[in-house]
């Protein structure tokens, strides 16, 4: 009987869906008409299901690049509590003013997170590219992060149905055959609150549709057809060269967020 119970528990554990962790840098709009003060939310969570939110530690770096100029934003960070549909977790927000025309690339190097179930650390180096008033400047220039996805299409100017292409970089060089996870922010954050909305924009017919998997080619390039308007996250697993942290395995991932709009 004991053996049966142990076997049953193992089967249930192995068959349970394992949805992807995604570091978010969220703001409502990627293509800004007239700039202003941006409200950025930095949350480590499971975006499609608005599921378990992990506690973030103090970020190592948070900065923006505009017309090639790097500006440190660490002093803009404020600790918040983010509420998902299942729990609450430690997160951050930042208020940043954008006035000049052109692209603004926000980059986050978070503290490594200990995933206790797997006994490994995860560090998702994340960026999002916004634009003010339509003038393209920095969107296609690699930042120089140890793990990075460089866009090959403007990540803020995508219609629903467009293809988004990118190249995975490790220390500035293309990473062949990189494994990439893709998720959709299915429960948009509630304006003015630190929480996901309860209503979902889409329903997954099966768990494989929650976290989609694609692979880069021999040149580190990948493409993805965007089926629905909203924010989409791309995470290249183990893209960074660092693989150890405090004596444990480290997965140093590269994340980029893009936004698609319906054509009306």
N, C-alpha and C positions, 0 to 999 in steps of 0.2 A: 504493500500500500504506500509506504514512504517513497519507494522508488517511482511509483506511478505519479505521486504528487510532485516530486522533484522534476520528472520529465515533463509534466504538464506545465509547470512553472517556466521551464526553460523554453518550451515551444511558444508560450505566450510572450515571453520576453523577446525572443527572436522575431516574432511576427508583428510586434508592436511597431507602428510607424515611427521613423526617426526623421523628424523634420529639421530643416537646416537652421543653424544659428546665422543671423545676419546683423552686422553692425549698421545701424541707420544713421544718416545725417539727413533729417527731414525738414523741409519747409514746403509750404503749399504749392508754390509756383517756381518753375525753373526759368521761364522766359518772362522777365520783368518788363513792364511797360514804362515805368518811371521810377525805378529804384525805391529808396526809402529804407526803413529799419526792418531787417529780416529777423524772424523768430525761428531759430534753428534748434531742433531737438536731436540729441545724441542718445540713442537707445540701442541696447543690445538685446535682440528679441527674435521671435519667429513671426515674420510679417504676414504671411498668407493667412494663418489661422489666428493672428493676434494672440498667440499663445504665450507660454512661459517667458517672462522677461528676466534676464540675468542681471545681477548686480555689477555695474561698472566700477572699476577702480579709477583713481586719478589718472587722466590721460597723460601720456608722455609728451605728445605734441598736438597742437591744434593751430592751424594757420590758414591763411588764404593767399592766393597769388592773383594779381591783376596787372595785366600788361607787363608781365615778367617780374614784377616787384612782389616780394614775399613779406607778409605782415603777420607777426605773431599774435594769436588771439587767445592765448591761455588765460589772460586776465579777464576775458569776457565770460568765462565758464561759470555757471552757477549750478550747484547740485540740486536735483529735483527727484521726486518719486514718480515713476511712470507706472500707470495702471493698465494691464492687459485684461483679457477676458478671463484669465485664470489666477493672476497674482499681481503683486506690485514689486518693482525693483528699482535699485538706485540708477539714476541716469543723470544727464546734464542738459542744460539749455544755454544758448548764447544769443544775445541781441547784437546784431552787427549792421551798421549803416552802409548802404551801397548807393553811391550817387553817380559815379562816372560811367560813361558808356563803355560797353565791352563785356568780356567774360570775367567771371570770378570763380576761381577754383578753390573750394574748401577741402582741406585735407585733415584727417584725424589719424593719429597713431595712438591707439588705446593701450592701456595696460593689459598685459596678457591675462586671460581669464582661465582659471582652473576648472575644467570640466571634470567634476569628481567621478561621474559614472564611468568615464573612459580613462581617468587619471592622466590626462594630458592638458597642456595649456593651448589656448586659442588666442591668436592676436590678428584681428581683422583690420588691416590698414585700408582706410576708406576715404573715398573722395566723391564729390558731387560738383558738377559744373553748372553754374547759373549764368544767365546773360541779361544785361540791361540795355534796352533800347535797340537791340538787333545788330549791333556792330560786333563781328567775330574777332577775337584777339588770341586768347590762350587755350582754347578748347582742345586742340590737337597736339599740344606740347607736353611731353612727359615731364612730371614734376621732379623725378629723381628719387622716388621712394624705393625702399628695398623690395617691395612687392607692389605691383601697380598694373592697372588695366588702362592702356592708352586708347581713347576712342578713335575710330576711323570715320565716324559720322557724328555730326553735332548732337550731343546728348540732350540738348534742350529744345531741339527743333525737329521732332519726330511726329509724324502723323500716325494714328492707329493703322496698322498694316505695313508700315515701313519696316525695313530690316535695320537692326543695329549691329554694327561690326566693331570689334575691338581687337587689340593685341595684348597678350599677357607678357609682362616684363618681369624679369628677375635681375635686380641690380642693373637695370637699364637695357638688358638684352632679352630678345624674344625667348620665351620658354616653350619648347615644342611639346605638343600633346598634353597641354595643361587640362586638368579636369575642372569644369566650371558648373556651379550650381546657380539656378535662376529661380527667383521668387518674386511674387507680386504683392504689393501692399493692398491686401484685400479688404481691410478694415481701416479706412482713412482716419488719421488722428482727428479728434474733435477740436475745432477751432477754439483757441483760448483756454484749452484744458490739456492736462498732461495724461491723456488716455486715448486708447483706440475707440472708435465707434463700434457699437454692437452689431450694426447691420453690415452684411458682407456684400461686396460688389459682384462676386462670382461664386459658383459652387463647383468644387472639384469632384468629378465623377468617380475618382479613385485616388488613393494616396500618392501614386506616382506623379499626379498632376500638381500636387502641392509644391514640391521641390523638384523642378525639372533639371535634368542633367544633359550637358553638351560637352564636347571636347574641342580644344583648339587643334589646328593642323600642325604640320612640321615647322611652320614659321611662327607659331604662337598665335595665329589669327583665328577668330571665331565669328559666327554671325547668328542672329536670332531674329525671327519674324515676330513682331509685336502684335498680339491679337486683340488687345484691349487697352483703352485709355487709362492713364494713371502712372504710378511710379513702379519701375522694375529694377530689381537688384541683381547684379552679376558678381559672383564670388569665385575667384580662382583659388582652389584649395592648395595649400602648401607652395604658393608661388614664391615666397621668400626663401633665401638661403639659410636663414637661422632655423635650426631644428631642435634646439635644446633651451630650456629655461628653468633655472633652479633645480637642475638635475632630472627634469622630466622632459618628455617629448613635447615639442612645440610645433603647432601648425600655424605658420605665418601666412595668412591669406591676403589676397588683394580684392577689394570690393569697389564697384562703381555703381552709382544710381543714375537712371535716365528716366525722363518723363515723356509720355506720348499723349497726344491730344486728338480728339475726334475732329474730323473735317466737317464743318457745317456749311 
